[in-house]
Amino acid sequence: MTNFRPLYDRVVVRRLEGEQKTAGGIIIPDTAKEKPMEGEIVSVGSGARNEQGQVVALDVKAGDRVLFGKWSGTEVKINGEELLIMKESDIMGVIG
């Protein structure tokens, strides 16, 4: 993943796999599962510019576990791995 760096206030996120079973132990097939809204940040951009032209660093960093909106980001495939590219504002919060 070292050959891709997002620009400005964008981040690259790897989705974390959701639960494979229900609480009652029923296995959920792939076609019925919703995509998880939790992920790990792989890479971050340098930050966005404010009104004075200064670069404001992002609040998240590579390795953070985050929650994001169901329809957030753009799905891309980089080096055979499915990832999401989204703006920092699409992230709802950091876990832990």
Backbone torsions as a table, in degrees:
resi	resn	phi	psi	omega
1	MET	NA	5.6	-175.9
2	THR	-75.4	-11.3	-176.4
3	ASN	-95.2	11.8	177.8
4	PHE	-134.8	126.4	177.7
5	ARG	-127.8	121.3	179.6
6	PRO	-69.5	154.9	-179.4
7	LEU	-98.2	154.8	172.9
8	TYR	53.1	-123.1	-175.1
9	ASP	-100.0	29.0	178.5
10	ARG	-95.8	152.6	177.5
11	VAL	-131.4	153.6	174.4
12	VAL	-106.0	128.0	-175.0
13	VAL	-124.1	136.9	172.6
14	ARG	-101.2	120.8	178.3
15	ARG	-62.8	140.5	173.3
16	LEU	-95.8	138.3	-175.8
17	GLU	-65.0	138.4	178.0
18	GLY	-80.0	179.3	-179.4
19	GLU	-66.2	137.0	-178.7
20	GLN	-87.9	-15.6	-177.7
21	LYS	-128.8	157.5	172.5
22	THR	-81.6	173.5	179.3
23	ALA	-61.1	-29.5	179.8
24	GLY	-82.9	-1.6	176.8
25	GLY	95.5	5.2	178.9
26	ILE	-77.6	129.6	179.2
27	ILE	-79.5	131.5	-178.1
28	ILE	-93.5	123.5	177.9
29	PRO	-69.8	154.6	-178.1
30	ASP	-55.5	-34.9	-176.5
31	THR	-70.6	-21.8	-177.8
32	ALA	-99.4	-10.2	-177.0
33	LYS	-77.3	143.1	170.9
34	GLU	-86.2	149.9	178.4
35	LYS	-68.7	137.9	-179.3
36	PRO	-65.6	149.8	179.0
37	MET	-106.6	22.4	179.0
38	GLU	-122.4	142.2	-179.1
39	GLY	-156.2	175.1	177.3
40	GLU	-116.0	132.6	179.8
41	ILE	-74.7	127.3	-179.4
42	VAL	-93.8	-41.0	-175.2
43	SER	-154.7	149.6	179.2
44	VAL	-129.1	152.7	176.0
45	GLY	-77.9	178.5	-176.5
46	SER	-76.9	-19.3	-180.0
47	GLY	123.9	167.4	-180.0
48	ALA	-97.2	157.6	177.5
49	ARG	-89.7	138.1	176.3
50	ASN	-86.7	-174.5	-176.1
51	GLU	-65.6	-21.9	178.3
52	GLN	-88.8	-0.5	178.8
53	GLY	87.1	5.1	179.1
54	GLN	-85.7	144.3	178.0
55	VAL	-79.6	124.8	178.1
56	VAL	-102.5	117.7	-177.8
57	ALA	-64.7	154.8	179.1
58	LEU	-77.0	156.6	178.4
59	ASP	-83.5	-13.3	-178.9
60	VAL	-108.5	159.6	-179.8
61	LYS	-139.2	164.9	178.2
62	ALA	-57.1	136.2	-179.8
63	GLY	98.7	-17.6	178.2
64	ASP	-66.8	140.6	171.9
65	ARG	-93.3	128.9	-173.4
66	VAL	-131.8	158.9	170.6
67	LEU	-108.2	140.5	179.7
68	PHE	-139.9	165.9	-178.5
69	GLY	-65.3	153.5	-176.9
70	LYS	-55.4	-39.2	-175.9
71	TRP	-107.3	18.4	-177.0
72	SER	-74.2	148.8	170.2
73	GLY	79.8	172.5	177.6
74	THR	-117.9	126.3	179.9
75	GLU	-77.4	131.4	178.2
76	VAL	-136.0	160.6	175.4
77	LYS	-118.3	117.7	-179.8
78	ILE	-123.0	122.4	-177.3
79	ASN	53.2	37.9	177.5
80	GLY	80.6	-1.3	-179.0
81	GLU	-104.8	133.1	178.7
82	GLU	-81.8	122.7	-177.7
83	LEU	-132.5	169.6	175.5
84	LEU	-118.1	140.1	170.7
85	ILE	-114.6	125.7	-179.0
86	MET	-145.4	164.4	175.1
87	LYS	-79.5	152.9	179.1
88	GLU	-58.2	-32.0	-178.4
89	SER	-67.2	-16.8	176.7
90	ASP	-78.1	-13.3	-179.4
91	ILE	-84.6	129.2	-178.1
92	MET	-84.2	-30.7	179.9
93	GLY	178.0	168.2	179.0
94	VAL	-101.8	135.9	179.7
95	ILE	-91.7	130.7	175.2
96	GLY	78.4	NA	NA
